[in-house]
């Protein structure tokens, strides 16, 4: 797992626009190349493309309390 704060990544998807500032935490999962952004009680999962930005995955944002298998810290 890689920490990415602070970061500048273009995010595509209207719902993800709420996650472009004041992010509480973020990390890139090297297992699946997914970028996770946590803000308040919600999180989004984005497919990250090196040098191109990220696109929010379908079904997000989600409440953090619904996270079934959070990554190891």
N, C-alpha and C positions, 0 to 999 in steps of 0.2 A: 504494500500500500504506500502511496506517495502523497504527502501533503502538498497542497497547491496554493495556499494563501500567501500573499495576495496573487490574483491571477487576472488576466485579461483574455477572455475567450468569447468570440462572437457566439451568441446563442440564438438559434432559430426556433420559432414556435411562440405563439402569443402568450400562452400560460407561463412559459419560462421567463417572460419579461419581468415578472415579480421577483425573480431570482438573479437579477443583474446587479444588485447593490445590497449592502447591509447583510451579506451572507455570514452566518454564524460559523460555519465550518464547510470544508470541501476536501475531497480526496479523489484520486484516480485509482481505480482498481486495475492492477496490472493483469489480473486473471482474465477479465473480460473486456478490458479497455473501455470501461464505463466511468463517467464522471458523475460524482454524487455531490449535490449542493444541499446543505441543511440551513433552514431559516425558520426561526420560531419553532412551531410544532409540526412543520412540514419538511419534506425533502423531495427532490426531483432526481431522476436518473437520466443521464444524457449519454448518447453514443458520441464519443470523442474521436475526431479525425485530426491527427497531427497536422498542424499548419493550416487547417481549414475551419476549425471551430467545432461546435457540438450541436446536436439536434435532440430535443427532449423526447424520450421514449413515450410510447402510448400509455395512457393510464396514470400519468403523473400531473400534478403533485399528489403525494400521498401523505397521510399523517405519519409521523415518526413512530407513533405507538403501534402502527400496523406492520412495521418492519419485521419480517419473520426471521431472517438470518443476517443480522448486521455483521459487518466485517470485524475482524479482530483489531484491537487498538494497538 
